[in-house]
Amino acid sequence: MTSALPTAPVPDRRPVERRFHGDIVQDPFEWLRDKTDPAVIAHLESENAYADARTAHLGTLRSALVEEFVGHTQETDLSVPVRRDGWWYIVRTTAGDDYPRFTRVADTGRRPEVEPGVLLEGEQVLLDAQAEAAGSEFYSLGGIALSPDHSRYAYAVDTAGDERFTIRVKDLASGEIVDEAVTGTGYGLVFSADGQWLFYARVDEAWRQHQIWRHRLGSPAASDELVLEEADERFMIGIDRSRDGRALIIQAGSTSTTEAWLLDLTDPTSAPVGAGGRRDGVDYALEHAGDRLLVVHNDGAAGFALAQAPLSAPEDWEDLLVAGEGERLLAVEAFRDFVALELRSGGLASVRIIPRGADGSLLLEQAHDLGHGGDLDTVELDTNPNWDQTTVRYQLTSLLRPPTVAERDVAAGTTEVLRVTPVPHYDPSLYVERREWARAEDGTAIPLSVVARREVAADGTAPGYLYGYGSYEISIDPSFVPTRLSLLDRGVVVAIAHVRGGGEMGRDWYEQGRLMEKKNSFSDFVAAAEHLVTTGQVAPDRLSAEGRSAGGLLMGGVANLAPERFRAIIAGVPFVDALTTILDPSLPLTVGEWEEWGDPLHDPAVYAYMKEYSPYENVRSVEYPAIFASTSLNDTRVFFVEPAKWIARLREQVASDQAERPILFRCEMVAGHGGRSGRYRKWEQRADELAWLLDQLGATERI
């Protein structure tokens, strides 16, 4: 059997010396970094061919999975219409299309009664992304903005996957593109109040958003004006528009520090004015609340506080509300009659509504939280564009609850469910979700969100799937993912490990999983895996794991730490050569990342610590799980070379039988950090990964 298998690619060994802090390392595969080298492209193509050959027997299963993904999706569908001034805006999808259409219809005084696949009388197509993407292997939008008078529509397009965008401005009366002079931009678009200027961000060679520019419509890009430049390489800069349309909010942020400015959009050529200052370690987010500023900050408040400040003295913060025990205040959105505060409490995302008095003050004693009572409910704000609206829209989801858009009338206290995302061929009563807790090495309780078919017994025989991330204070909250049904319906127990380094349990949770405590993320994940096995929910030899991007670092770390615990691992765009990347300040985002991982270039202790956990540095000659790594050639966040090197080292080091436990690598040759674009292409990519995983778990048949 083994002799009939194709031979795995073996890249040349061309050692490159790395010398830091007295440590000398010979890296045989660093030469794979150069994607202009034909030999590198040839190697990537050979990896794709090898992956094709090793998964050729899964063609029927892949097709079945795609059919299931499609079968659980109402392909011809639409969003809940959103009112903006005198228009209702809608997003429509059509069966067979990868990309949506953005439309609008005039407001007649009530919410329009819309149907999937049927345009209303007078409904105008603003952007047909499917038509515009025709002929492109990749298509992604990096921002959409409407002029204040709703006569122009600006959008940013990336057709390469490198997250550098071309801005197009459409005249909505004629349907003509009237401006596409600006190219190579970052994320974010804001019109001036008169609709004659467009503000945008530019990225530097390291793909750091470092400048804010203004462009006068109809003029050449060469005449654009620099508004603000962020020179500190630790910081990225972005823009937003206040809800009342009066202010451009500019915020520069590193991992731990923020600075904000305001620019008067009624005077678009004016200079930005400081609005909060920069103090090392003070992290804050600014919201323009009409007659005052609202600030969510951590100055003296570990779980953050909500403060207000006069427009005339934006640094004069007055705390109104400090996070309680187990809470983390995240962000605030201001309206004329109320504010909506996003927070975390008890490990779950929530929204707190605070009415405003006639004088604009916040009536804290009347605050109330939105929620529907589920143990794993995730509640987040939805689209709420109007300053004077009296209702607030929010989204509710869980592992079993499809995304639900609801609307709360703040004054009346009543709630209306506007839409539950339709999921064909789905019966939630067949499944059960629950919160469980694992115990980490140091005694810390680690939350898990678990879902399974009701009939799957905790008898130690079921296959399992454990997902994790654990970085940047990003929370992987319970949410409904239709493609997971294909795992559940094959008897797989699905769980999310909310490990330290994420934000699920507050700011301290993040602090305990970064810098010189990063290893907690890995040991927490292994503890979660042990919990699933020791409680009998998963068979000890049938547990799989997945993580993507920084979660891919987690996968590489746990594969080295506890390879015996996992049968198979999916590592998507994995950050597995972390030390090499964070040592090189010329690479995208590296300097800014020093506040997340530490600075190994200048600090020998950080260098030694990172070398102890960086996956590429620590592959061992023991039996490993089967591994499926994926990346994209044009990824600007995690370079393709990281998994390319890691896979090469794994193949030459591990003691496991690679006929039984293959080590595979796929590289999308036209894509970026998110992989393929378009929903059908993404489904095909996901089916490729899950077919391989189910095959490794011996769970290819539906129960």
N, C-alpha and C positions, 0 to 999 in steps of 0.2 A: 504493500500500500504506500509506504513512504517513498519508494523509488519512483512511483508514478506521479508524485506531486511536482509542481513546477518549482524551480529553484528561485529562492528569494534574492532580490538585488543586493549586491555587496559593493558599496562605494569604495573608491580608492582611499587608502590611508595616506594623507598628506599632512603630517603633523605641523601644527602651528603652536608656537610656544606662548604661554600666558604666564607672566611673572609679576606677582603682586605680594607685597608684605613678606618677602622672603620665601614665598611658596611658588614653586615652578611646576606648571602643568603642561603636558603635551596633549593637545587636542587634535585627534586625527581627522575629524570631520568638519572643522570650522570652515574649510574651503567651500562647503556647500552653500554658504551664505550668498554667493554672487549669482543672482538669477540672470545676469547677462552672459554667463558662461554656458555655452552649448552643452558641456558635459553635465552641468547641474540640471538643466532642463531634461536632458536625456535620462538622468537618474530618476527624476520625478515621474517622468512618463513610464519608466520601467516599474516604478513602485505601483502606479495605477494599473498597469497591465498585470502585475503579480496579484494585486487585490482582486482584480476581475477574475483571474484564474482560480484563486482560492475560494471565491464566493459564487462561482458559476452555477453550482448545484442549488443555489438559493433563489434562482430566478422565479420559480413558481410562487415561493413564499413572498418574495418582494412584491410581485404583482398582486398577490392577495392582500398584503398590507396596504398598498396604495388604494386598492378598491375599498378597504375598510375605512381609510382616512377620508376618502371621498364620500363614502356612505354615511359617515357621521357629520358631514358638512352640508348645510343648505347652501349649495354653490351659488345659486342666484338669490341674492339677499341684499339687505341695505341696513344702514345705521339708523338710529333714532334721529330724526331731523333736529338740527340745532338752530335756534333763532339768533340771528345777528342783525340788529337794527330792523330794516324792513324786508329781510330775506330769511328763508329757511334753507339751511345747507345740509346736503345729504351725501353719503358715500355709498355707491352701489357696486356690487360684485355680480358677475355673470358666469354661468356654468361654462367651462372651457377656457376662461380667461385667467391669466396669472395675476393681472393687475386691475385695480378698481377704476371706476369713473367717479369724478367729483362733480356734483351738480348743485343747482339751487332753484328755488321757486319763490315767487313773491309772497309776502305775508298778507293774508286776507283777514287777519284778526284771530285766527285759531290755528292750532297745529294741523298741518296737512295730513290727510289720510292716505298714506303711501302703501304701495304694494311692491313686492319684489318683481323685477323684470318689466314693470310698467311705468313709463315716464308719465308724470302728471301733465296736464295741459299747461303750457308755458314753462315747463321745467327746462332749464338751460344747462348744457354740459360745459363745465368750466375747464376740466382737464380729463381727457380720455387717456389714462396712463397705459392701457393695453395697446392702443394705437400708437402712442408715442414710443413705446418700448419695442415696437416691431423692428426686427432686424438686429436687435442688441442682445447679446448673450447675458448681459447684466443690466439692471435698471433699478435705481433707488432714489427716493426723494429725501432731501436733507433739510427741508423747510418749506412752508407755505405761508403766504401772507396776503391779506386783502387790504387794498387801499381804504382809508376811512370812508370814502364815498362809495365804496364797493364797485368802482368802475374798472379797477385793474387787479390782476391776479398774478402774484409773483411766486415762483417756485424754483427750487434748486435741484438739479439732476446730476446723478453720478452714473456713468455707463461703463466704468472700469472696475469698480469695487474698491478703489483706493480712498474713498471718502473725501474726495476733492470735487467740488460741485460747480456746475455752470448755472448761473441765474438767468431765468427767462421770465419776461414780464409780458402778460397778455392783456390786450385791450378787450374788455368783455362785451363791448358793443359791436365791434367789428370781428372779433375772434382772432385778430392778427397778433403775432408776436411783435411787440414794438421795441423790445430791448433784450439783447442777450450778449451784451458787451463784457460782462464780468464773469471771469472763469477762475478756477482754482480756489474756491472759497471753502470755508468751514460750515458749521451748522448755525442756523439762526437768520431770520429776515424780519425787519421791522420797517414799515412805512412812516414817513413824517406825517404830521397832522394834515398838511395840505396835499399829500399824496405825490409830491414832486421829487422826493428824495427817498432812497432806500438805504438802510443801514445793514451791514453784513460783517462777517468775521473772515479774517485770513489766517492761514496756517503757515508755519515756517517749515524749513527742510526736515525738521524732526516731528512734523505733523502735530505741532502744538498751536492751538488757537491763541495767537499772541497780539493780534491787532483788530481794532474795530474801524471800519471805513464807512464813508457815506458816498453814495453815487447819485448824481442828478440824472433822472431818467432822460434817455435820449442822447446823453453825452458819452464820449469815449471813456473807457476805463482808465486811460492814462490821466484823465483830469480828476479822478476820484480823490477825495480828501481823507487823510488819516485823522481819525477822531481821538484815538487813544492806543498806546502801545504798552504792552506788559513786558518789561525787560527781564524780569526774574524768571529763569527757566523752570522754576518749581510751579509756576502759576499758569493756568489756562484761563481765558477770558471769554465771556459770552454775553448775550443781550436778550432782553425781553421788553415787552411793552406793558405799561400799566393798564389796568382794566378800563380806566376812564379815558385812555388815549392821550393823556397829557404828558407822560414822561417815558423816556427811554431809560431802562434800568440796566446798567452795565455792572457786571460782577466778575472779579478775578478771584480765583480760588486755587489753593494748593490742598493737600490732604487735610491740613489742620488750620489754615489761616485764610481769611477772606478780606477783600476790600471792594467797596461799592461806590458807584458814581450815578448821578442823575443828569439827564440832558433834556431840556425843554423841547418837546416835539413840535410845539407851535413856533419855535424859533430854531429850525433844524441846523443852521450853520453855527449855532452857539457852541461854546465849549462845555464839556461835562464838568459837573461840580461834585466834589467829594461828598460822600454820604455815609459815613461810618468809620472811615479811616482804616488803617492796617496795624494790628497789634499781633505780634507773634503768638500763635496758639488760640487766637479768638476766631471762631468759626461762626459766621452769621449769614442769614438770608434776609433780603430787604423786600418789603411789599409796600407799594404806594397805596395809601388808603384814603385818598381824596384830600382830607384836611390834615393829615398826619402821616407819618411813616410807622409801619409795624415791622418789628425785627424779631426773628427767632435766632437766639444766640446762646453760646456756652460760656460767656464771661462770668465766672463764678457760679455756674450752674451746670453740673456734670450731665444732667439729663436735658439740658437746654431750658431756656425761659422765653416767654413771649413778652416783648417790651414795646413801648410806643415812644416816638420822638417827634418834636415839632418839625415842620418842614424847614423852618428857619434855623434850626439847630439839630441837624440829623445825628450828631454824635451824643446828644443828651438823652440817653436811654432811661426810661422809667419802666421797671419791671411790673408787669400786670399779673403774670401767672408763671409759676415755676413748676417744672415737671415733678410729679409725685413719685413715690416709691415704685420702681418697676416701669416707669414711663419714660418715653423719649419723644420730645416735641420735634417735628420734622419740618413743617412749612406752614405758612398761613396764606390764605387768599382773602382779599378784602372786597366787600360790596358796600353799596350805599347803606343798607339796613342791617347788615350782619357781617361777621367774618367766619370763615371755615378753617379750622385748625386741624392739620393732619398730624397724627401722632401714633406711637406704638404703645400698647399697654398689654401686659401679660403675654408678650411675645407675638401679638397680632396687630395688624394695621387697623386703625380706626380713624374716624372723623368727628370732631367736636364742633358744634355750632354755637356761636356766641352772638346773640342779638346786639345791635347798637342802639343807643339812645338818640333822641332828636338832636343832641349836640355832637353826635359822632362817637361818643364814648362807648366802651365795651361793657355790656351788662353781664359781668362774669357770673353773677348769682343766678342767671337764667340759662347758663350753658347746659347743653345736653349732647350726648353722643348718639351718632347714628349706628344702627345695628339691627340684626334680625335674629340674634340668639344662637347661632350655630357655634359649636366648639372650635371650628377651624375657619370661621368667616373672615375673609379679607375685605375690608371696606376702604375704598379710595375715592377721591374726587374724580368726577368725570368732567366733560367740557362745560364750562360755565363762563361764557364770554362777556356777559352784559353787566355793566356797573349797577344798573338800577333793577336787576331782576330780584324777585321776591321769593324765588324757589332756588334750591340748590340740587344739582344732579350728582349722583354718586354711583359707583359700580360696586357690586357685591359678588364675591365668588368664593369657592372653596374647592377642595379636591373633587367634590361630586356635584357642586352647584355650578352650572354654566353661567358665564358672565351675565349679570342682571343689572340693567340700568333702572334706577329708581330716582324719584324726585320728591324732595321734602319741601312743603310749604312752611317756611320758617315761622311766620306769624300764627298760622292756624295749627301747626304741629301735626299736620296730616301727611301721609306718604302715599305716593302712587307709583306702582311698578309700571314702567313704560315699556320694557322689553326684556324678555328672557331669551338669550341666544338660542335659537332652535338647534337641537342636536338630534338628527334622525336616528332611528334604531338604537335609542339609548333609554334604558330603564334604570333610574338611580336606585330603585329599591333592591337591585341585585347586588349592591356593593355596600360597604361600610367604611367610614373614615373615622379616625380617632387621633388624639394627641397622646403620645407616650414619652417617656423620659429614660434616657440612658445615663449611666454613671461614668464620668471621665476618670482618668487615672488619679487626678487630684481631688476627686470627690464632687466636682461640679456636675450638676444635673443638665444634661444636653437634651433639648426638645427634639422630638421627631414627629413629623406628620405622616400618618400611615393610612393607606387605602388598599382594599382587597375585595375580591368577590366574597359574598357571605358564606358560601359553601367551602371555602378554603380553610381547612382545619389547621390549628397550630400543633401539628404532630411531627414537626421536624422534617417534612418531606418536600415542602413547596419551594419553587424557585423564587428568587428575590431580586429586587432592583433598588439600589440606594443612590440618591442624587445628592450632590453637595456643591457648595461654592466657597464661602468663607473668606472674603476679602473686601476691602474698600467700604466697609460698613453697609454693603448691599444685602438686603434681605431677600431670601427666596421664599416668599410667602405661599401658603396653600392656594392654588388656583386650578381651574379646570383646564386640562390639556387633552383635547380629543384623541390625539395619537396614543395617549397612555391606555386608552380602552383596549387597544390591541394587545398590550401586555396583560392587563387585568383579565381579559377574556381567555387568556391562555394559562390562567392560574398563578400569574406572577404577583407576589406581594410587592407593592410599590411604596417607597418611603423617601422622605426628604430629611436629611440630617442638618439641623440648623446649628452648624458648628461655630465656634468662636472665630472672630475675624469678620463675620457678617454683622448685621445690625439688628437681628431679630429680637434680642433681649436688651437692647439699649446700647448706649455709648460705651459702657464698661465692657460689654460683650465684644465689641470691636477692638477695644484697646488690648484685651487679653489674647487676641489672635493676630497681632501685627508686630512689626519690628522684631525685637528680641524675644517675643513670645509666640512667634508664628507657628512653631511646632505644635502648639495646642490645637490648631485647626486639624492637623493630621491625626493626632491621637484621639481627638473628639470623634472624628469620622470612624476610626477603627472601633471606638467604644460603641458607637451607634450600630455598627455591623455586628459586634459581639452581642449586643442586646437582641437584635433580630434573631440571631441563632440560638442564644441561651433561652429565650422565651418560646422557642419552638416554632416561631412564625416562618422561618426560612431554614432550608436544609443547609448544613455546614459546607457542602460541596456544590451548592447551586446559587450562591449569592453573587450578583454582578453589581457594578458601580459605574457611575457616569459623572463627569464634570467637564465644564467648557471654559476656555480662556483661563482666568485665574483659578477656576475650578479644575482645569486641566493640570495646573500645578498641584492641586490637591490630589488628583488621581495619581500623578507620578510619585508624589510623596507617600501615599498609602501603599502603592505597589511596592515601594522599597521597604516601608516600615512593616507591613504585614502581608506579604505576597500570598501566604497560605490561606488568608481569610477570603480571597476573592477568586471566583472562577473565570470572570471575564470583566474587562474594563473598556469603556468608551471614553476617549480623551479628545474632546473637540477643541480645535485651535489652541492646543495646550501650551501654557507658559512653563515649559519643562527645562529650559536652559537658563533659569532665572539669574544665576550668578554672572554668567557671561554677558547677558543683556544689561544688567544693572551696573556692571563695571564700565560700560561704554557710554559716556555722556553724549556721544554724537548720534546715538540711536533714538528713534522716536520715543518720546515720553520719559526717557530714563531719569533725567534730573528730577522731574516732578515725582517720580516713583520713589525717590530716596526717602520721602516722608512715610511711605507705606512699608517699605522693606528694610530701610536703613541704607547707609552709604558705604558700601564695601570698598569703594575706590580710595577713600581717605581714612576709613576706620578699620583697623585690622581685626577688631573683635566682631564687627558686623561681617567682614569677609569670612572669618572662621565659622560664624554661626550659619551664614547662608550656604557655605560649602558643605555643612553637615546635613542640610535638607534639600538642596537643589537636586531635582530628580536625575538629571543627566550626570551629575557628579557621583551618584550613589547607587548605581545599578549593581546588583550583587549576583554572584554565581550560584543562585539557588533557583528552585522552581517558581515561576511567575504565573500570573493569570494570562489568559489570552488577551491580547490588546489590539484595539482598533483605534488608530489615531487619524484625525482628519484636519486639514487646514486649507488655506487658499493662497495662491501665489501672490496676490496683490494685497494681502492683509497688512495694514500699516500699524496695527496694535501689537500683534504677536507674529513675528516673522516666521515664514514657512520653514526656515532653517532649524528652528527649535525642535519640532517633532521629527524632522528629517534626520537630525543628528541623534536624537533620543532613540528612534527606532533602530538605527544602525548599531548603536551601542547595545541595546537590548538583545538584538539578534546574535551578536557575537559573545555576549556575556552570560545570558540566562542558561540554567541547567534544565529547564523544562523541555518536553518534547514538542517542538514547534509544528509537527504534523498534527498533533492533537490540540495544541494550544497555539494557534497561529498568531503572529505579530504582524499586523497589516497597517498600511499607511496609504491614505488617499489625499491627493492634492488637487483641489479645483483650480484649473489653469486660468479661468476668467471669473474671479469672485473676490470678495473681501472678507472682513472679519466675521460676518454673519453667514458665510457660505453662499449657496446659490440664492438668486433672487427669484421672486414669483412663487405663488403658493404651490403649483403643481411640481415645479422643480424642487422646492423644499420638501414636499412630500416624498418625491423619489429619493432624495438624499437621506431623509429620515428612514424610509423603508429599507434602504441599503444597510444602515447602521443597526436597526432593530431586527432585521432578518438574521444578520450575523449573530447578534446577541442571543436571540431566542434559540438559534441552533446550538450555540455554546451551552445554553442552560438546559437543553433537552426539552424545550417547551414550545415546539412549533405547532402543536395541535390545539385548537380551541376546545374549551371544556364545555 
